[in-house]
Amino acid sequence: MKNILIAGASKGIGLELAKKLSSENYVFALSRQRGELPENDNIQWQTADFMDELPDLGFLPEKLDGLVYCPGSINLKPLRGLKELDVLDDFKLNALGAFRLIQAVLPRLKSAGKSSVVLFSTVAVGQGMPYHVSVSMAKGAVEGLTRSLAAELAPVVRVNAIAPSLTDTPLASRLLSSEERREASAQRHPMKRLGLPEDIAAMARFLLSDEAGWITGQVMAVDGGMSALKI
């Protein structure tokens, strides 16, 4: 069984991934609250707030086979309404938090011999979208971090990112607050539906697996076709 650390595991994509992995792996979960994480013997949870300093990571094993950093934000404002603090907060949560955690557990990732890191970007980095300035800046930094670390840490640690479109998670609830909004968002995607946490977690699970052993430095679009298709 592998040791997998999931940051932001209490809801949405992180929660779905923890459920998928915990039957065959040891999952070490970091999140502000336990949320809906099941009481599973293979899941250990510790509280964390990724906007500030990292928690004590002494509960982790000496070897980590995988790390997934899920915390993120959807801060959609026009440029005129953005404050510098908004941009800094998005950067701290999305990019700096990932950097801090990877740096802190890197010896454990290297000790595993072959390990995998999965980060999260957004379709809005590669496809310009209005009102996405702050989150696109932050997630653009995540993509840069992904490629740079993949080069630096190869061949021992693989590093990849997933770039979803809007996914039906608690984080997106404000944008999907009515049936009209949900349907309008679904129709913007070639696949004509919203993304589900299961869609994104499935890709993360694959990237953590040995089957993805020749994949590193990639930003994988899981976005219902939005980034590649115009129909």
HUGILIN-V483587 format. One record per backbone hydrogen bond with DSSP energy under -0.5 kcal/mol. CO is the residue of the C=O (numbers start at 1). NH is the residue of the N-H. Records with the same first field share a line. If there is no record, write none. Layout:
CO = NH  NH
This chain:
2 = 4  26
3 = 65  66
4 = 6  28
5 = 7  68
6 = 30
7 = 70
10 = 36
11 = 14  15
12 = 16
13 = 17
14 = 18
15 = 19
16 = 20
17 = 21
18 = 22
21 = 24  25
24 = 2
25 = 27
26 = 4  28
27 = 29  44
28 = 6
29 = 46
30 = 8  9
31 = 48
34 = 37
38 = 40
40 = 43
42 = 27  44
44 = 29
46 = 31
49 = 52
57 = 60
65 = 116
66 = 5
67 = 118
68 = 7  70
74 = 76
75 = 77  135
78 = 81  82
79 = 82
83 = 86  87
84 = 88
85 = 89
86 = 90
87 = 91
88 = 92
89 = 93
90 = 94
91 = 95  96
92 = 97
95 = 99
96 = 100
97 = 101
98 = 102
99 = 103
100 = 104
101 = 105
102 = 106
105 = 108  109
106 = 110
107 = 111
108 = 64  112
110 = 113
112 = 114
115 = 158
116 = 67
117 = 160
118 = 69
119 = 162
121 = 164
122 = 125  126
123 = 127
129 = 132
131 = 77
132 = 136
133 = 137
134 = 138
135 = 139
136 = 140
137 = 141
138 = 142
139 = 143
140 = 144
141 = 145
142 = 146
143 = 147
144 = 148
145 = 149
146 = 150
147 = 151
148 = 152
149 = 153
150 = 154
153 = 156  157
156 = 115
158 = 117
159 = 217
160 = 119
161 = 220
162 = 121  164
163 = 222
164 = 123
166 = 195
167 = 169
169 = 172
170 = 173
172 = 175  176
174 = 177
178 = 182
179 = 183
180 = 184
181 = 185
182 = 186
183 = 187
184 = 188
185 = 188
186 = 189
189 = 192
195 = 168
196 = 199  200
197 = 201
198 = 202
199 = 203
200 = 204
201 = 205
202 = 206
203 = 207
204 = 208
205 = 209
206 = 209
209 = 212
210 = 213
212 = 215
214 = 216
218 = 161  220
219 = 221
220 = 163  222
222 = 165
223 = 226
224 = 191
225 = 228  229
